[in-house]
Amino acid sequence: MKHSVILVGLMMSALVIGGCRSDGDVDSKANTPIILTAEEQTVAERSNDFAYRLLQTVCKQSETDENIVFSPLSASCAIGMLASGTVGATQQELLDCLDLSGTDEGVNDYFMKLTDGLPSVDAETTVRLSNLVWLNEQYSAKTSFVDGLRTNFNADVMRTSTGNAANRVNEWCLRKTDGLIDGILNEVGDDASMMLFSAIYFKARWETEFAKSRTKKEEFTSADGTVGMVDMMNASRPGIYAHEFGLAVADFSYWNYAFSMQVILPDEGVSIDSACNALRTHYSELLALRNVYRLNIKFPKFSVTSSSQLTEPLQAMGVERCFGQNADFTNISDSRLSLNRILQKCTLSVDEEGTEAAAVTMEDMVSTPLTEFEADFFVNRPFLFLIVENRTGTVLFAGKIASL
């Protein structure tokens, strides 16, 4: 019987709460930045390009009015784990997809540093990366592969029957997401030998809140041309901004500026697909063009959940051999294996959660010396977003909002 490897990219919930720290809050741990070597920074840049290409591909294959959120970092970790079990052309395909030309050991080192380092970057932001390898209790994977996942990816190892797999895995998901993600698996087929999961949980507060008193119903024009009323957050404050290549980009920073949401707003008449193409081509240039502006901001509150397969997008990006008869998973087992499917489940919520204490923070921002530049950043039509760790540029989450 031919066994199947089921790779499941579990996209943990990103709960973004736009609030500020109260007077009673105290840092519970020190902020520890991730320090990359020059070689690791090159790996990071190439890995981040995977995020932009995946966003480009997912948007192209999605419905025009479909909202999407996914975690490139979670997908990268899952593919990195899988790559450590492959050899030859199969492995090269996976590394090429990630835009990583180094060895699998180099990939493992990079992801190990992210897994260990991201949770400690900012004391006021919760980032949790979790990995899991599930093994059919009747199947034997090579010890070196399993031990490598434990060492390089801090992976949990679970062995059960296929009959108990769904319940056990779903319980793991609940624990790792604080109860926010459930039911990623309905059942597991008898031919399943192994499943790999990579999950990320992110919770942060805005550096400067959007006051609830300024949130009001305003128009949002969806991709299909319909106009609806949404809860629109409003603010006027200094911010990082650039406008070029048919795109306006604004950074909304989280507490301590370690992480930020980059909101990409296409010009009127520019489609989301065109915006994705421009973003991938000119992203570095856009970052270099950013400056401090006095921004007049309109940004909608929104929640989005995606539950879909990444199989077709990754196949379009060149990952084909894994799914066929020629897949070579020699580092996992001498038995014949193939990749069955790649799943994702992700949810994201963005709001303002204004409080009295937040007004103090707003006053602190207002006291910042004003810049000579001013711009309107009215997010009242479809847009893209990235959630990034600012020092390494690591893209934790990406997506598009096409309709509200």
MOLINKA-V255708 format. One line per field, one symbol per residue. ss: DSSP state (H for helix, E for strand, L for the rest). phi: phi as a letter, one per 20 degrees, with the letter a starting at -180 (. if undefined). psi: psi as a letter, one per 20 degrees, with the letter a starting at -180 (. if undefined). A space follows every 50 residues. Layout:
ss=???
phi=???
psi=???
This chain:
ss=LLLEEEEELLLLLEEEELLLLLLLLLLLLLLLLLLLLHHHHHHHHHHHHH HHHHHHHHHHHLLLLLLEEELHHHHHHHHHHHHLLLLHHHHHHHHHHLLL LLLHHHHHHHHHHHHHHHHHLLLLLEEEEEEEEEEELLLLLLHHHHHHHH HHHLLEEEEELHHHHHHHHHHHHHHHLLLLLLLLLLLLLLLEEEEEEEEE EEEEEELLLLLHHHLEEEEEELLLLLEEEEEEEEEEEEEEEEEELLEEEE EEEEHHHLEEEEEEEELLLLLHHHHHHHHHHHHHHHHHHLEEEEEEEEEE LEEEEEEEELHHHHHHLLLLHHHLLLLLLLLLLLLLLLEEEEEEEEEEEE LLLLLHHHHHHHHHHHLLLLLLLEEEEEELELEEEEEEELLLLLEEEEEE ELLL
phi=.eecededeeeffddddebcfefefcgebffcfeddfgfffffffffffg ffffggffffeefgeeecbbdgffffffffffffedbmffffffffffmd efffffffffffffffegfdfbfececcdccbdecffeddefgfffffff feclffcccbfffefgffffffgfffdlnedbmfdebcffefebcdcccc dcbbdffcfefffdfbfbfceffenfdcecfdecacafaebbbammcdcc edeegmmfcbeedddffgnefffffffffffdgfffffefbecededccf fbcbcccbdegfgfffeoecggedfefddgfeaeffcbeeacdbbbcccc bdkfcfffffffffffffgfefebbecdedbgbdbcdceffemgefcbrc ddbc
psi=pprppooonoorpoooonarprhipppiqqpoqpoqrhghhgggghhhhh ghhgggggghirqgjpqqprohgggggghggghijrrchgghgghhgiko iarhhhgggghhhgghhhijgphjpopoppqpopppijqoqphhgghhhg ghjkpqppprrhhiggggghgggggijkjhpqkhpgrpqhjphqppppqp ppprqqgprophiiprprqporhjiqprpropqqqorqrpqqorkjqppp poqrpjjhqqpopooqqpiprgghggghghhjghhghhiqrpqopopopq qqppppoaqjggghhhjjnghhiahjpnlhigqiqpqqpgroqqpqqppp ahmqrghhhghhhghhippqqiqqqpnomkrqrrqqoqphgijpogqqrq ohq.
